[in-house]
Amino acid sequence: MNELVKNPLVSVRVLAYNHEKYIAECLEGIVSQKTDFPFEVIIGEDCSTDRTREICRDYKAKYPNLINLIE
């Protein structure tokens, strides 16, 4: 298992519930940021009834060192 960023300077928190239409654009905007400091993304997915959780899991798999998914 890959380790998350150690000692991030910034934590970006994303709360998600039934945001299937918007969550990929939101996460893409975050992970594409160019910084000179370590940051992490913490997604709180609250049992969505649409594909939000699946999309969040896909991003967690794509960016395992950056994203922490709380389900």
Number of C-alpha atoms within 10 A of each C-alpha: 5 8 8 16 16 11 11 13 10 11 12 11 13 15 12 19 16 16 18 18 11 11 21 16 10 12 17 11 10 14 15 8 9 7 7 6 9 13 19 21 23 16 21 17 20 14 12 15 11 13 15 22 24 13 16 24 20 13 20 18 13 11 15 17 16 22 24 20 18 12 13
